[in-house]
Amino acid sequence: MTNLQSLIEDFNELQALYKLKRERLDNWKDQSQQLEQEVKRLMMSFEQYYEQWGVSGKFEDEIKEKLNNRREGIRLSVKSVNRLFRKLNPEKSLEAGYAAFIFEEGLADRLSISRWKALKEGVLQDPPLHLEKDGACKESVGDVKVDKAVGNKDAKVPAGEQEYLEFTLEQGANTVHNVIEEIILFNRGIVDELDSAIETAEKRFVTFMEKGVAPIMDGLYSGKHYAMDLTAELREAGYEQLEKVEEWLMIYNVLLSELQVLFDQFAVTLFAPAVGDIFDEYHHDPIGVVEDFNYQNEQIKEVVRYGLLYKKMIFNQNAFLIRPAQVIVVKNKVQNIIEEQRGTSDESGQ
């Protein structure tokens, strides 16, 4: 393979790579706009439900106080949702390489000008250069030959044509190669800009989900657990208005379902390991250890906080763990001692 053929292949590969990167960045731009609209919808729905979910006089004072405390927590969730739009940074655009990238038509134009000058000076000979629209170069590209070096460095060029000349006579046979090399170098820089913009978009999305949306979800799940404890306590006490209390506490399920709409739209899912699963340092964040001989070492005793998983391509991965699940892990000291002693016995037996 000649050097010119290799350059043409590099040029065509960059064309395909640019299209791929351009499409990915455009998809992230569209997703960012959709996310803005979804956040606005979420803000409106949270505010609406908060206003609707008052604590009426149908409850006894003690229960009314507890539910008002719950409603205050929901108010804080509403405030957090209202701050989400600012965390999106919608004023920061995701722009890169829209107009600057040089496509096949641009290469053809530049090489046509080069050929015109070379033919005028008698440096290059036919056949002429043509580029197919589908990215394949005709054989004439590789067949361009150099017959002789330029002998007359003082050749005159009409003033009206001077601005179109993109190489000097001293470049001679290297002109075609140089033009393509310069375009490849320039286009590679544009592709690098696209990579940087894509990375910015991906980091912005992950940070928004982890630092913006996830804490709101955590607060609602915490409230839901409280609701479950309260209803269990009231049921055990035989509270007459239990059904009305349960109906009021459904606010947590309602708001969590609103968040679920956002997660579903943007391919985000909860990552919830099961009790008894084996601890995995990549997927699980251990925030405490306990002894419990009903479990083996390294088993999960409790899931404290759900993780989040993005199910589409991001950071060149088919799926990405936005944050691990927080768990309590079993560590039984007696079992550890037995295992250590067993290991010592095995070694001595050898």
C-alpha positions as CSV (number, residue, x, y, z in Angstrom):
1,M,0.0,0.0,0.0
2,T,1.4,3.4,-1.0
3,N,1.6,6.3,1.4
4,L,-1.1,8.1,-0.6
5,Q,-3.4,5.1,-0.3
6,S,-2.8,5.0,3.4
7,L,-3.7,8.7,3.7
8,I,-6.9,8.2,1.8
9,E,-7.9,5.3,4.1
10,D,-7.1,7.5,7.2
11,F,-9.2,10.3,5.7
12,N,-12.2,8.0,5.1
13,E,-11.9,6.5,8.6
14,L,-12.1,9.9,10.1
15,Q,-15.2,10.7,8.0
16,A,-16.9,7.6,9.5
17,L,-15.7,8.4,13.0
18,Y,-16.9,12.0,12.8
19,K,-20.4,10.9,11.8
20,L,-20.5,8.5,14.7
21,K,-19.3,11.1,17.2
22,R,-21.5,13.8,15.7
23,E,-24.6,11.5,16.1
24,R,-23.7,10.7,19.7
25,L,-23.3,14.4,20.7
26,D,-26.5,15.3,18.9
27,N,-28.3,12.5,20.8
28,W,-26.9,14.0,24.1
29,K,-28.1,17.4,23.1
30,D,-31.6,16.1,22.4
31,Q,-31.6,14.2,25.6
32,S,-30.6,17.3,27.5
33,Q,-33.5,19.3,26.0
34,Q,-35.9,16.4,26.9
35,L,-34.5,16.4,30.4
36,E,-35.2,20.1,30.8
37,Q,-38.8,19.5,29.8
38,E,-39.1,16.5,32.2
39,V,-37.7,18.5,35.1
40,K,-40.2,21.2,34.5
41,R,-43.0,18.6,34.5
42,L,-41.7,17.1,37.7
43,M,-41.6,20.5,39.4
44,M,-45.2,21.2,38.5
45,S,-46.4,17.8,39.6
46,F,-44.6,17.9,43.0
47,E,-46.0,21.3,43.8
48,Q,-49.5,20.3,42.7
49,Y,-49.5,17.1,44.9
50,Y,-48.0,19.0,47.9
51,E,-50.8,21.6,47.7
52,Q,-53.5,18.9,47.4
53,W,-52.1,16.7,50.3
54,G,-53.1,18.8,53.3
55,V,-53.8,17.4,56.7
56,S,-57.4,18.0,57.5
57,G,-59.2,18.0,60.8
58,K,-60.4,14.4,60.4
59,F,-57.3,13.2,62.3
60,E,-56.7,13.2,66.0
61,D,-54.2,15.7,67.2
62,E,-51.3,13.3,67.8
63,I,-51.7,11.7,64.4
64,K,-52.2,15.1,62.8
65,E,-48.9,16.3,64.3
66,K,-47.1,13.3,62.9
67,L,-48.6,13.8,59.4
68,N,-47.8,17.5,59.4
69,N,-44.2,16.5,60.2
70,R,-44.3,14.2,57.2
71,R,-45.8,17.0,55.0
72,E,-42.9,19.3,56.1
73,G,-40.5,16.7,54.8
74,I,-42.4,16.5,51.5
75,R,-42.1,20.3,51.3
76,L,-38.4,20.0,51.4
77,S,-38.5,17.4,48.6
78,V,-40.5,19.9,46.6
79,K,-37.9,22.6,47.1
80,S,-35.2,20.1,46.0
81,V,-37.1,19.4,42.8
82,N,-37.5,23.1,42.1
83,R,-33.7,23.4,42.3
84,L,-33.1,20.7,39.7
85,F,-33.4,22.9,36.7
86,R,-30.5,25.1,37.9
87,K,-28.4,21.9,38.4
88,L,-28.9,21.0,34.7
89,N,-26.8,24.0,33.6
90,P,-29.0,24.5,30.5
91,E,-27.1,27.7,29.7
92,K,-24.0,25.6,28.9
93,S,-24.3,24.5,25.3
94,L,-22.9,21.3,23.9
95,E,-21.4,22.5,20.7
96,A,-18.3,21.2,18.8
97,G,-17.2,20.9,15.2
98,Y,-20.4,21.6,13.4
99,A,-19.1,23.8,10.6
100,A,-15.3,23.2,10.7
101,F,-15.0,19.6,9.7
102,I,-13.7,19.0,6.2
103,F,-15.7,16.5,4.2
104,E,-15.0,14.8,0.9
105,E,-16.2,17.8,-1.1
106,G,-13.7,20.0,0.7
107,L,-10.9,17.7,0.0
108,A,-11.9,17.5,-3.7
109,D,-12.0,21.3,-3.9
110,R,-8.5,21.7,-2.4
111,L,-6.9,19.0,-4.5
112,S,-8.6,20.4,-7.7
113,I,-6.9,23.8,-7.0
114,S,-3.6,22.0,-6.3
115,R,-3.9,20.1,-9.5
116,W,-4.7,23.2,-11.5
117,K,-1.5,24.9,-10.3
118,A,0.6,21.8,-10.8
119,L,-0.7,21.2,-14.4
120,K,0.0,24.9,-15.2
121,E,3.6,24.4,-14.1
122,G,3.9,21.0,-15.7
123,V,4.5,19.1,-12.4
124,L,1.6,16.7,-12.3
125,Q,0.0,14.8,-15.2
126,D,-3.5,13.5,-15.9
127,P,-5.7,11.5,-15.1
128,P,-7.6,14.1,-13.0
129,L,-8.7,13.5,-9.4
130,H,-12.3,12.6,-8.5
131,L,-13.8,11.6,-5.2
132,E,-16.9,9.4,-5.0
133,K,-19.7,10.7,-2.7
134,D,-19.8,7.4,-0.9
135,G,-16.4,7.9,0.5
136,A,-14.5,5.7,-2.0
137,C,-11.7,7.3,-4.0
138,K,-11.3,6.4,-7.7
139,E,-8.0,5.0,-8.8
140,S,-7.0,8.3,-10.3
141,V,-6.2,9.5,-6.7
142,G,-3.6,6.8,-6.3
143,D,-2.4,7.2,-9.9
144,V,-1.3,10.8,-9.6
145,K,2.4,10.7,-10.5
146,V,5.2,13.1,-10.3
147,D,7.0,13.5,-13.6
148,K,9.6,16.1,-12.6
149,A,10.5,18.6,-9.9
150,V,9.8,22.2,-10.5
151,G,12.8,23.9,-12.1
152,N,11.6,27.4,-12.4
153,K,11.0,28.9,-8.9
154,D,10.3,32.3,-10.4
155,A,7.2,31.2,-12.3
156,K,4.6,33.9,-12.4
157,V,1.1,33.5,-11.1
158,P,-1.7,35.9,-12.1
159,A,-2.6,38.2,-9.3
160,G,-6.3,37.2,-9.5
161,E,-5.5,33.5,-8.9
162,Q,-2.9,33.9,-6.2
163,E,-5.4,33.7,-3.3
164,Y,-6.5,30.2,-4.5
165,L,-3.0,28.7,-4.5
166,E,-2.5,26.5,-1.4
167,F,1.0,25.2,-1.9
168,T,4.3,26.5,-3.2
169,L,6.3,25.3,-6.1
170,E,9.0,24.1,-3.8
171,Q,6.6,21.4,-2.4
172,G,6.6,19.7,-5.8
173,A,5.6,16.0,-5.6
174,N,4.7,16.2,-1.9
175,T,1.8,18.6,-2.5
176,V,-1.0,16.1,-2.7
177,H,0.3,14.2,0.3
178,N,0.7,17.4,2.3
179,V,-2.8,18.7,1.5
180,I,-4.4,15.4,2.7
181,E,-2.1,15.2,5.7
182,E,-3.1,18.7,6.8
183,I,-6.8,17.9,6.4
184,I,-6.4,14.7,8.4
185,L,-4.6,16.5,11.1
186,F,-7.3,19.2,11.2
187,N,-10.2,16.8,11.1
188,R,-8.6,14.7,13.9
189,G,-8.6,17.8,16.1
190,I,-12.4,18.3,15.4
191,V,-13.0,14.6,16.4
192,D,-11.1,15.2,19.6
193,E,-13.3,18.2,20.3
194,L,-16.4,16.0,19.8
195,D,-14.9,13.5,22.2
196,S,-14.4,16.2,24.8
197,A,-18.0,17.5,24.3
198,I,-19.5,14.0,24.6
199,E,-17.5,13.4,27.8
200,T,-18.8,16.7,29.2
201,A,-22.4,15.8,28.3
202,E,-22.0,12.3,29.9
203,K,-20.5,13.7,33.1
204,R,-23.2,16.3,33.3
205,F,-25.9,13.7,33.0
206,V,-24.4,11.3,35.6
207,T,-23.7,14.1,38.1
208,F,-27.3,15.4,37.7
209,M,-28.8,12.0,38.4
210,E,-26.4,11.2,41.3
211,K,-26.3,14.6,43.0
212,G,-29.6,16.1,42.0
213,V,-32.3,13.4,41.5
214,A,-31.0,10.6,43.7
215,P,-31.1,12.5,47.0
216,I,-34.8,13.4,46.4
217,M,-35.5,9.7,45.8
218,D,-33.6,8.8,49.0
219,G,-35.7,11.2,51.0
220,L,-39.0,9.9,49.7
221,Y,-37.9,6.3,50.3
222,S,-36.9,7.2,53.8
223,G,-40.4,8.7,54.3
224,K,-42.0,5.6,52.8
225,H,-40.2,3.4,55.4
226,Y,-41.4,5.7,58.1
227,A,-44.9,5.4,56.8
228,M,-44.7,1.6,56.9
229,D,-43.5,1.7,60.5
230,L,-46.2,4.1,61.5
231,T,-49.0,2.0,59.9
232,A,-47.6,-1.1,61.5
233,E,-47.6,0.6,64.9
234,L,-51.2,1.9,64.5
235,R,-52.4,-1.4,63.2
236,E,-51.0,-3.2,66.3
237,A,-52.7,-0.6,68.5
238,G,-56.0,-1.1,66.7
239,Y,-56.3,2.5,65.5
240,E,-59.7,3.2,64.1
241,Q,-58.6,5.7,61.4
242,L,-55.8,3.5,60.1
243,E,-57.3,3.3,56.6
244,K,-57.4,7.1,56.4
245,V,-53.8,7.4,57.6
246,E,-52.7,4.8,55.0
247,E,-54.5,6.7,52.3
248,W,-52.7,9.9,53.3
249,L,-49.3,8.2,53.4
250,M,-49.7,7.1,49.8
251,I,-48.2,10.5,48.9
252,Y,-44.8,8.8,49.0
253,N,-45.8,6.2,46.4
254,V,-47.4,9.0,44.3
255,L,-44.2,11.1,44.3
256,L,-41.9,8.2,43.7
257,S,-44.0,7.2,40.7
258,E,-43.4,10.7,39.3
259,L,-39.7,10.1,39.7
260,Q,-40.0,6.7,38.1
261,V,-41.4,8.4,35.0
262,L,-38.2,10.4,34.7
263,F,-36.0,7.3,35.3
264,D,-37.9,5.3,32.7
265,Q,-37.6,8.0,30.1
266,F,-33.8,8.3,30.5
267,A,-32.9,4.6,30.9
268,V,-32.1,4.9,34.6
269,T,-33.1,2.0,37.0
270,L,-32.7,1.3,40.7
271,F,-30.0,-1.0,41.6
272,A,-31.3,-2.9,44.7
273,P,-29.3,-6.0,45.8
274,A,-31.2,-8.6,47.7
275,V,-30.6,-9.4,51.4
276,G,-28.2,-12.4,51.4
277,D,-26.3,-11.5,48.2
278,I,-22.6,-11.7,48.4
279,F,-20.8,-8.3,48.8
280,D,-19.3,-6.9,45.6
281,E,-17.0,-4.0,46.1
282,Y,-17.8,-2.5,42.7
283,H,-21.6,-2.6,43.0
284,H,-21.9,-2.2,46.8
285,D,-20.7,0.5,49.2
286,P,-20.2,-1.1,52.7
287,I,-21.2,1.5,55.4
288,G,-21.2,-1.0,58.3
289,V,-20.6,-4.5,59.4
290,V,-22.5,-6.7,61.8
291,E,-22.3,-10.2,63.3
292,D,-25.1,-12.5,62.5
293,F,-24.7,-16.2,62.4
294,N,-27.8,-16.7,60.3
295,Y,-25.6,-15.4,57.5
296,Q,-22.2,-16.3,56.0
297,N,-19.3,-13.8,55.9
298,E,-19.6,-11.3,53.1
299,Q,-23.4,-11.6,52.8
300,I,-25.5,-8.5,52.8
301,K,-27.6,-8.2,55.9
302,E,-29.4,-4.9,55.0
303,V,-29.7,-2.5,52.0
304,V,-29.5,1.0,53.4
305,R,-29.7,3.0,50.1
306,Y,-30.4,1.9,46.6
307,G,-27.9,2.4,43.8
308,L,-28.6,3.7,40.3
309,L,-27.8,2.1,37.0
310,Y,-27.8,3.7,33.5
311,K,-28.7,1.0,31.0
312,K,-27.4,2.6,27.8
313,M,-24.1,3.4,26.3
314,I,-22.1,5.9,28.2
315,F,-18.3,6.4,28.9
316,N,-17.8,3.7,26.1
317,Q,-19.6,1.2,28.3
318,N,-22.8,-0.6,27.5
319,A,-24.1,0.2,31.0
320,F,-22.8,2.3,33.8
321,L,-23.3,2.2,37.6
322,I,-24.1,5.8,38.5
323,R,-23.8,5.0,42.2
324,P,-23.4,1.8,44.2
325,A,-25.9,0.5,46.7
326,Q,-25.1,1.2,50.4
327,V,-25.2,-2.0,52.4
328,I,-24.6,-3.6,55.8
329,V,-22.3,-6.6,55.5
330,V,-22.0,-9.6,57.8
331,K,-18.6,-10.3,59.4
332,N,-18.7,-13.1,62.0
333,K,-15.6,-13.0,64.2
334,V,-16.0,-16.6,65.4
335,Q,-16.4,-17.9,61.9
336,N,-13.3,-16.0,60.9
337,I,-11.3,-17.6,63.7
338,I,-12.5,-21.1,62.6
339,E,-11.6,-20.4,59.0
340,E,-8.2,-19.1,60.0
341,Q,-7.5,-22.2,62.2
342,R,-8.7,-24.5,59.4
343,G,-6.3,-22.8,57.0
344,T,-3.4,-23.2,59.5
345,S,-4.2,-26.9,59.9
346,D,-4.3,-27.4,56.1
347,E,-0.9,-25.8,55.8
348,S,0.6,-27.9,58.5
349,G,-0.9,-31.1,57.0
350,Q,1.0,-30.4,53.8
